[in-house]
Amino acid sequence: MQPADLEAALRPSVGAHLLGTEPFEGTAGRVRFAREGALDVFRAVKDRLGFRHLSMVGGIDWVDHREVFYVVWSDDARQYALLSTDLPAADPHVETASSVWPSANWHERETWELVDIQFDHHPDLRHLLMPDGYAFHPLLRSFKIHEPEDLEVKSRHV
């Protein structure tokens, strides 16, 4: 499968939410989409194209905006594809992929914790790696290393 194949298969069901496809080495291609159409893209990629396994969700802080990306795998095509969308830095949220790929659950939690991307309607968006009450997102470029006495982390008593 090539990027042009991805675009031809997705355009009818995704329409204007599909911003384009491009080559991405080692994959079927990169699908760029508008965040408003995230669920439509996820469903079409899974149901129409057969990318039934979500391998990874990640995020990048580009300072002026954030990017969230999804790596999906097709057993039939024996290929990966990359899906990505840009989010405004002031409003970094996108619909959760966990209703389409349940494996998105923990990947999205990790991405939220580290890069502060909000996943709307996520079933359990809570800390996975950091302690409860930790208010920082260490992979944001604005994150500054703090002195231990400057940190106040609320701990959970078990």
Residue frames as qw, qx, qy, qz and C-alpha x, y, z in Angstrom:
[[0.000, 0.890, 0.457, 0.000, 0.00, 0.00, 0.00],
 [0.422, 0.212, 0.029, 0.881, 1.23, 3.49, -0.90],
 [0.001, 0.328, 0.352, -0.877, 0.21, 6.96, 0.38],
 [0.344, 0.073, -0.386, -0.853, -1.96, 7.50, -2.70],
 [0.450, -0.239, -0.840, -0.189, -3.81, 4.26, -1.89],
 [0.217, -0.360, -0.664, 0.618, -4.41, 5.47, 1.66],
 [0.145, 0.262, 0.051, -0.953, -5.81, 8.76, 0.42],
 [0.408, -0.024, -0.619, -0.671, -8.04, 7.15, -2.21],
 [0.434, -0.300, -0.849, 0.027, -9.49, 4.72, 0.34],
 [0.229, -0.403, -0.574, 0.675, -10.03, 7.32, 3.07],
 [0.045, 0.010, -0.154, -0.987, -11.28, 10.35, 1.10],
 [0.383, -0.370, -0.623, -0.573, -14.86, 9.04, 0.53],
 [0.573, -0.565, -0.592, 0.050, -15.56, 8.39, 4.22],
 [0.494, -0.452, -0.265, 0.694, -13.42, 11.12, 5.82],
 [0.253, 0.877, 0.332, 0.239, -13.77, 13.94, 3.31],
 [0.154, 0.873, -0.140, 0.441, -12.42, 17.35, 4.33],
 [0.673, -0.701, 0.230, -0.050, -11.02, 15.97, 7.60],
 [0.874, 0.011, 0.229, 0.429, -8.30, 14.28, 5.56],
 [0.034, -0.916, 0.167, 0.364, -5.56, 16.89, 5.14],
 [0.540, 0.677, -0.477, -0.147, -3.37, 14.67, 3.00],
 [0.950, -0.211, 0.182, 0.140, -1.06, 11.70, 2.85],
 [0.245, 0.845, -0.476, -0.021, 2.67, 11.59, 2.30],
 [0.822, 0.187, -0.507, 0.179, 5.44, 9.02, 2.15],
 [0.461, -0.733, 0.419, -0.272, 6.96, 8.04, 5.48],
 [0.403, 0.474, -0.782, -0.015, 9.87, 5.65, 5.25],
 [0.077, 0.104, -0.956, 0.265, 9.16, 2.10, 6.40],
 [0.352, 0.350, 0.665, -0.559, 5.37, 2.56, 6.42],
 [0.352, 0.570, 0.695, 0.261, 2.40, 2.65, 4.06],
 [0.161, 0.564, 0.175, 0.791, 2.48, 6.42, 4.57],
 [0.119, -0.235, -0.506, 0.821, 1.58, 9.25, 6.88],
 [0.092, -0.667, -0.635, -0.380, -2.05, 10.34, 7.08],
 [0.099, -0.039, -0.309, 0.945, -2.54, 13.91, 8.28],
 [0.193, -0.606, -0.718, -0.283, -6.03, 14.74, 9.53],
 [0.200, -0.529, 0.100, -0.819, -7.97, 17.56, 11.19],
 [0.005, 0.073, -0.847, 0.527, -8.61, 16.82, 14.85],
 [0.573, 0.102, 0.210, -0.785, -12.37, 17.37, 14.40],
 [0.829, 0.232, -0.315, -0.399, -12.49, 14.24, 12.26],
 [0.092, -0.500, 0.844, -0.172, -10.33, 12.04, 14.48],
 [0.629, 0.023, 0.704, -0.329, -12.99, 9.38, 15.17],
 [0.773, 0.560, 0.052, -0.293, -13.98, 9.17, 11.49],
 [0.380, 0.688, -0.618, -0.027, -10.32, 8.71, 10.52],
 [0.297, -0.363, 0.847, -0.251, -9.72, 6.09, 13.22],
 [0.740, 0.210, 0.538, -0.344, -12.79, 4.07, 12.19],
 [0.713, 0.651, -0.134, -0.223, -12.00, 4.28, 8.48],
 [0.187, 0.655, -0.731, 0.044, -8.37, 3.28, 8.97],
 [0.401, -0.195, 0.853, -0.271, -9.42, 0.30, 11.07],
 [0.677, 0.330, 0.568, -0.331, -12.56, -0.82, 9.21],
 [0.663, 0.715, -0.013, -0.220, -11.85, 0.13, 5.57],
 [0.385, 0.743, -0.547, 0.040, -8.07, -0.30, 5.48],
 [0.933, -0.112, -0.340, 0.031, -7.65, -3.13, 7.98],
 [0.286, 0.452, -0.557, 0.635, -5.22, -1.44, 10.36],
 [0.697, -0.519, -0.411, -0.275, -6.66, -3.30, 13.35],
 [0.749, -0.383, -0.300, 0.450, -3.76, -2.93, 15.77],
 [0.007, -0.954, 0.112, -0.278, -2.73, 0.35, 17.40],
 [0.807, 0.074, -0.349, 0.471, 0.94, 0.02, 18.31],
 [0.443, -0.219, -0.263, 0.828, 1.66, 3.45, 19.75],
 [0.013, 0.926, 0.298, 0.233, 0.34, 6.91, 20.54],
 [0.582, -0.242, -0.139, 0.764, 2.76, 9.74, 21.15],
 [0.076, 0.964, 0.253, 0.007, 2.99, 13.47, 21.25],
 [0.590, 0.118, 0.004, 0.799, 5.48, 16.18, 20.38],
 [0.113, -0.882, -0.242, 0.387, 5.62, 19.71, 21.74],
 [0.564, 0.422, 0.246, 0.666, 6.63, 21.99, 18.85],
 [0.203, -0.221, -0.269, 0.915, 6.22, 25.04, 21.17],
 [0.303, 0.105, -0.116, -0.940, 3.66, 26.86, 18.98],
 [0.818, -0.021, -0.175, -0.548, 1.56, 23.69, 18.63],
 [0.496, -0.304, 0.805, -0.118, 1.52, 20.05, 19.63],
 [0.593, 0.260, -0.609, -0.459, 1.34, 17.03, 17.40],
 [0.692, -0.173, 0.636, -0.293, -0.26, 13.74, 18.36],
 [0.475, 0.400, -0.677, -0.395, 0.54, 10.68, 16.29],
 [0.851, -0.077, 0.414, -0.314, -0.73, 7.11, 16.12],
 [0.147, 0.426, -0.842, -0.296, 1.17, 4.13, 14.73],
 [0.828, 0.097, 0.309, -0.457, -1.16, 1.42, 13.41],
 [0.150, -0.328, 0.895, 0.261, -0.45, -2.03, 11.96],
 [0.808, 0.244, -0.083, -0.530, -2.25, -4.11, 9.35],
 [0.640, -0.221, 0.734, 0.055, -1.74, -7.88, 9.47],
 [0.748, 0.536, 0.392, -0.010, -3.19, -8.22, 5.95],
 [0.457, 0.871, -0.127, 0.126, -0.91, -5.63, 4.36],
 [0.837, -0.233, -0.108, 0.483, 1.96, -6.38, 6.78],
 [0.334, 0.474, 0.002, 0.815, 2.59, -2.65, 7.04],
 [0.223, -0.532, -0.455, 0.678, 2.51, 0.18, 9.51],
 [0.144, 0.714, 0.322, 0.605, 0.82, 3.50, 8.86],
 [0.287, -0.210, -0.387, 0.851, 1.26, 6.74, 10.74],
 [0.074, -0.797, -0.509, -0.317, -1.68, 9.00, 11.56],
 [0.394, -0.230, -0.305, 0.836, -1.10, 12.51, 12.88],
 [0.014, -0.855, -0.400, -0.330, -2.82, 15.77, 13.67],
 [0.295, 0.239, -0.281, 0.882, -1.68, 19.15, 14.93],
 [0.358, -0.742, -0.562, 0.076, -3.25, 20.70, 18.01],
 [0.060, 0.828, -0.097, 0.549, -3.06, 24.35, 19.09],
 [0.410, 0.153, -0.650, 0.621, -0.76, 24.80, 22.09],
 [0.267, -0.189, 0.324, -0.888, -3.49, 26.76, 23.89],
 [0.784, 0.022, 0.209, -0.584, -6.09, 24.00, 23.37],
 [0.224, 0.398, -0.869, -0.190, -4.32, 20.64, 22.92],
 [0.584, 0.035, 0.709, -0.393, -7.17, 18.17, 22.84],
 [0.424, 0.205, -0.696, -0.541, -8.40, 15.46, 20.50],
 [0.869, -0.156, -0.015, -0.469, -10.97, 12.66, 20.70],
 [0.514, -0.422, 0.745, -0.051, -9.75, 9.44, 22.28],
 [0.519, 0.327, -0.689, -0.387, -8.96, 6.49, 20.04],
 [0.180, -0.183, 0.910, -0.327, -9.76, 4.02, 22.82],
 [0.697, 0.273, 0.391, -0.536, -13.30, 3.39, 21.56],
 [0.743, 0.547, -0.294, -0.250, -11.82, 2.17, 18.25],
 [0.682, 0.296, -0.605, 0.285, -8.59, 0.59, 19.53],
 [0.702, -0.692, -0.149, -0.077, -8.79, -0.34, 23.24],
 [0.796, -0.089, -0.110, 0.588, -4.98, -0.46, 23.33],
 [0.202, 0.663, 0.022, 0.720, -5.00, 3.36, 23.04],
 [0.569, -0.774, -0.257, -0.105, -6.00, 3.59, 26.70],
 [0.708, -0.552, 0.024, 0.440, -2.57, 3.44, 28.31],
 [0.546, 0.233, 0.246, 0.766, -0.76, 5.07, 25.39],
 [0.037, -0.761, -0.263, -0.592, -3.03, 8.11, 25.66],
 [0.611, -0.775, -0.145, 0.071, -2.60, 8.26, 29.42],
 [0.716, -0.255, 0.119, 0.639, 1.17, 8.33, 28.97],
 [0.343, 0.445, 0.301, 0.770, 0.94, 11.00, 26.25],
 [0.285, -0.856, -0.266, -0.339, -1.32, 13.14, 28.43],
 [0.700, -0.651, -0.060, 0.286, 1.06, 12.86, 31.37],
 [0.665, -0.197, 0.221, 0.686, 4.22, 13.66, 29.46],
 [0.248, 0.171, 0.382, 0.874, 3.06, 16.15, 26.80],
 [0.180, 0.399, 0.447, -0.780, -0.28, 17.45, 28.19],
 [0.314, -0.027, -0.595, -0.739, -2.49, 16.40, 25.30],
 [0.509, 0.069, 0.565, -0.645, -6.08, 15.95, 26.48],
 [0.138, -0.061, -0.901, -0.408, -7.99, 13.00, 25.05],
 [0.521, -0.085, 0.089, -0.845, -11.71, 13.82, 25.09],
 [0.877, -0.085, -0.063, -0.469, -14.01, 11.08, 26.41],
 [0.402, 0.363, -0.820, 0.186, -11.08, 8.92, 27.53],
 [0.745, -0.425, -0.461, -0.229, -12.45, 6.23, 29.90],
 [0.773, -0.562, -0.150, 0.252, -9.71, 6.61, 32.54],
 [0.455, 0.682, -0.161, 0.549, -7.44, 9.62, 32.01],
 [0.582, -0.803, 0.121, -0.047, -5.37, 9.54, 35.18],
 [0.031, -0.779, 0.626, 0.034, -1.70, 9.32, 36.04],
 [0.975, 0.147, -0.165, -0.020, 0.10, 6.24, 34.85],
 [0.734, 0.283, -0.322, 0.528, 3.80, 7.05, 35.37],
 [0.092, 0.442, -0.327, 0.831, 3.84, 10.09, 37.64],
 [0.122, -0.260, -0.805, 0.519, 2.51, 10.22, 41.19],
 [0.074, -0.775, -0.605, -0.167, -1.06, 11.39, 41.79],
 [0.234, -0.911, -0.169, 0.295, -1.13, 15.16, 42.16],
 [0.506, -0.249, 0.355, 0.745, 1.91, 15.69, 39.95],
 [0.326, 0.821, 0.297, -0.363, 1.02, 18.83, 38.00],
 [0.005, -0.697, 0.482, 0.531, 3.91, 18.96, 35.54],
 [0.885, 0.432, 0.162, -0.059, 4.33, 17.52, 32.05],
 [0.563, -0.593, 0.387, 0.427, 8.03, 16.70, 31.71],
 [0.579, 0.154, 0.561, 0.570, 8.23, 16.46, 27.92],
 [0.208, 0.940, 0.267, 0.047, 6.87, 19.97, 27.35],
 [0.589, 0.414, -0.102, 0.687, 9.60, 22.28, 26.17],
 [0.193, -0.753, 0.088, -0.623, 8.49, 24.78, 28.80],
 [0.858, -0.474, -0.195, 0.028, 9.19, 22.26, 31.58],
 [0.150, 0.747, -0.505, 0.406, 11.98, 23.39, 33.89],
 [0.673, -0.101, -0.664, 0.309, 13.81, 21.13, 36.28],
 [0.408, -0.794, -0.005, -0.450, 12.80, 22.18, 39.77],
 [0.083, 0.412, -0.754, 0.505, 14.71, 22.05, 42.98],
 [0.376, -0.265, -0.886, 0.052, 13.26, 19.34, 45.26],
 [0.082, -0.369, -0.575, 0.725, 12.10, 21.92, 47.81],
 [0.269, 0.185, -0.178, -0.928, 10.06, 23.70, 45.08],
 [0.438, -0.104, -0.772, -0.448, 7.96, 20.64, 44.36],
 [0.471, -0.068, 0.599, -0.644, 4.84, 19.82, 46.25],
 [0.448, 0.023, -0.797, -0.405, 3.55, 16.44, 45.23],
 [0.680, -0.255, 0.294, -0.621, 0.41, 15.22, 46.92],
 [0.162, 0.216, -0.962, -0.043, 0.83, 11.61, 47.81],
 [0.749, -0.233, -0.340, -0.519, -1.85, 9.02, 48.07],
 [0.303, -0.377, 0.774, -0.408, -2.11, 7.12, 51.32],
 [0.677, 0.033, -0.643, -0.358, -2.86, 3.48, 50.78]]
